[in-house]
């Protein structure tokens, strides 16, 4: 089952990430990479719903990774930015 729900996709100025089955004691890091593998953003201690400003992003495909506190990959996915 998918843990991360993200919307809108494609996004232009802001994207929302929702962690679905979060226990209150479970926090994650959300890391976003561009398609070339360059790290664009890292949000620490994500739990529940968070949003990310896409002002410095160009149009294109981006990859996100949800990692637990130990750095283990929990889920990954992609989203489009359209300017």
Secondary structure as GFF3:
##gff-version 3
##sequence-region A 1 83
A	DSSP	beta_strand	4	7	.	.	.	ID=ss1
A	DSSP	beta_strand	14	19	.	.	.	ID=ss2
A	DSSP	beta_strand	28	34	.	.	.	ID=ss3
A	DSSP	beta_strand	39	46	.	.	.	ID=ss4
A	DSSP	beta_strand	49	53	.	.	.	ID=ss5
A	DSSP	beta_strand	60	67	.	.	.	ID=ss6
A	DSSP	beta_strand	73	81	.	.	.	ID=ss7
###
